[in-house]
Amino acid sequence: MVEKFLEGRGTLITGGASGFGRGAAYAFAERGADVVIIDNNEELLEETAKKVADKTGQKTIPIVCDVSKSDQVEAMAKQAFRELDNIYVLFNNAGIGIAYGKNICRVREEQWDKIMSVNLKGQWLVAKSLWRKMKAQKFDGEMLSGRIICNASLAGLKMNPKLPTYSITKVGVIALAKLLAKTLAPYITVNSIAPGFHVTGIYLDSVEVVETVLREERIQIPLNRIGTVEDVVELVVFLASPASTYITGQCIPVGGGLANF
Ligand SMILES: NC(=O)c1ccc[n+]([C@@H]2O[C@H](COP(=O)([O-])OP(=O)(O)OC[C@H]3O[C@@H](n4cnc5c(N)ncnc54)[C@H](O)[C@@H]3O)[C@@H](O)[C@H]2O)c1
């Protein structure tokens, strides 16, 4: 049994149809939260929302939205606050990878624009659409009115020359989280997380794909295993929980030791 510390709390997860977002949707709902799940993959979104609702019995609302489009994000935010009384947790998570291997001098402009608009502008647009109401809401006996967790990457802490634009977007996400943390203190904690190599949709849900990348890059994970969705979801739950109310503006790596050696 897990502690239901999110009872009476709304949560919103972008990129929630798959990978870390889907894992967080289950985890938040299991802790008593109602969940709004955002994704631009409509079919997978409907399937995930149904499964989370069936398993947990919590209110689970799917909203189709491309986070890189401001008009869609504004409409999504209005609908989310119509569906839920409050949004206590935002897991700003939607993101895409991009063709591996091209160096920074060879990236095409349309690739640059695409990844910047989803991975970086998307997180900014979603936070911008929600912060005002998140800041104004009140919870009995609690000083904080909300929690934001932005999904960055180890590639934002240690530049990967074979993932140049992706790395730049993730440096930006870490900066975005720090700036939001200063701006929204003392009401909302804002932290970023930096996962390493985990089997999710970005790696076609394939251990072999991750193993190939690690082999080609000669990367040895100090804790000697590939990361799971749960490794990251545990950290996200911690950053949404009463155990982390004094932590804000930080970027926390979860990469089996890769960031530290
Ligand atoms: N998997 C890893 O090892 C790893 C490592 C570091 C960081 N990350 C980050 O984790 C986050 C989640 O990715 P994941 O690994 O769970 O992959 P994933 O592909 O399983 O999940 C990403 C989800 O985001 C959705 N999405 C993509 N573009 C969108 C858009 N424009 N609007 C709305 N939704 C959109 C996808 O449809 C998908 O459901 C990303 O920000 C990624 O950069 C992943």
The ligand as a Tripos MOL2 file, in Angstrom:
@<TRIPOS>MOLECULE
LIG
   44    48     1     0     0
SMALL
NO_CHARGES

@<TRIPOS>ATOM
      1 N1         14.0860    7.5800  -22.0410 N.am      1 LIG1
      2 C1         15.1810    8.1340  -21.5960 C.2       1 LIG1
      3 O1         16.1770    7.4560  -21.3670 O.2       1 LIG1
      4 C2         15.2270    9.6130  -21.3310 C.ar      1 LIG1
      5 C3         16.3960   10.1520  -20.7940 C.ar      1 LIG1
      6 C4         16.4530   11.4930  -20.4900 C.ar      1 LIG1
      7 C5         15.3230   12.2890  -20.6830 C.ar      1 LIG1
      8 N2         14.2000   11.7490  -21.2250 N.ar      1 LIG1
      9 C6         13.0370   12.6380  -21.3840 C.3       1 LIG1
     10 O2         11.8720   12.0290  -20.8590 O.3       1 LIG1
     11 C7         10.7200   12.6810  -21.4160 C.3       1 LIG1
     12 C8          9.6660   11.6380  -21.7230 C.3       1 LIG1
     13 O3         10.1340   10.7790  -22.7480 O.3       1 LIG1
     14 P1         10.0920    9.1970  -22.6550 P.3       1 LIG1
     15 O4         11.4990    8.7530  -22.5760 O.co2     1 LIG1
     16 O5          9.1250    8.7590  -21.6220 O.co2     1 LIG1
     17 O6          9.6100    8.8430  -24.1430 O.3       1 LIG1
     18 P2          8.2020    8.4280  -24.7270 P.3       1 LIG1
     19 O7          8.3410    8.5880  -26.1980 O.co2     1 LIG1
     20 O8          7.8100    7.1010  -24.2010 O.co2     1 LIG1
     21 O9          7.1830    9.5090  -24.1440 O.3       1 LIG1
     22 C9          7.0930   10.8220  -24.6610 C.3       1 LIG1
     23 C10         5.6230   11.1770  -24.8630 C.3       1 LIG1
     24 O10         5.5660   12.5520  -25.2890 O.3       1 LIG1
     25 C11         4.5860   12.6470  -26.3100 C.3       1 LIG1
     26 N3          4.8530   13.8260  -27.1400 N.ar      1 LIG1
     27 C12         5.8460   13.9940  -28.0480 C.ar      1 LIG1
     28 N4          5.7260   15.1920  -28.6440 N.ar      1 LIG1
     29 C13         4.6370   15.7950  -28.1060 C.ar      1 LIG1
     30 C14         4.0050   17.0400  -28.3200 C.ar      1 LIG1
     31 N5          4.4630   17.9040  -29.2220 N.pl3     1 LIG1
     32 N6          2.9170   17.3370  -27.5770 N.ar      1 LIG1
     33 C15         2.4380   16.4650  -26.6640 C.ar      1 LIG1
     34 N7          2.9920   15.2610  -26.4190 N.ar      1 LIG1
     35 C16         4.0730   14.9280  -27.1420 C.ar      1 LIG1
     36 C17         4.7260   11.3410  -27.0860 C.3       1 LIG1
     37 O11         3.5840   11.0660  -27.8820 O.3       1 LIG1
     38 C18         4.9450   10.3420  -25.9660 C.3       1 LIG1
     39 O12         3.7240    9.8090  -25.4910 O.3       1 LIG1
     40 C19        11.2280   13.4780  -22.6310 C.3       1 LIG1
     41 O13        11.2670   14.8470  -22.2940 O.3       1 LIG1
     42 C20        12.6520   12.9420  -22.8170 C.3       1 LIG1
     43 O14        13.4990   13.9020  -23.4110 O.3       1 LIG1
     44 C21        14.1240   10.4390  -21.5670 C.ar      1 LIG1
@<TRIPOS>BOND
     1     1     2 1
     2     2     3 2
     3     2     4 1
     4     4     5 ar
     5     4    44 ar
     6     5     6 ar
     7     6     7 ar
     8     7     8 ar
     9     8     9 1
    10     8    44 ar
    11     9    10 1
    12     9    42 1
    13    10    11 1
    14    11    12 1
    15    11    40 1
    16    12    13 1
    17    13    14 1
    18    14    15 2
    19    14    16 1
    20    14    17 1
    21    17    18 1
    22    18    19 2
    23    18    20 1
    24    18    21 1
    25    21    22 1
    26    22    23 1
    27    23    24 1
    28    23    38 1
    29    24    25 1
    30    25    26 1
    31    25    36 1
    32    26    27 ar
    33    26    35 ar
    34    27    28 ar
    35    28    29 ar
    36    29    30 ar
    37    29    35 ar
    38    30    31 1
    39    30    32 ar
    40    32    33 ar
    41    33    34 ar
    42    34    35 ar
    43    36    37 1
    44    36    38 1
    45    38    39 1
    46    40    41 1
    47    40    42 1
    48    42    43 1
@<TRIPOS>SUBSTRUCTURE
     1 LIG1         1 GROUP 0 **** ****
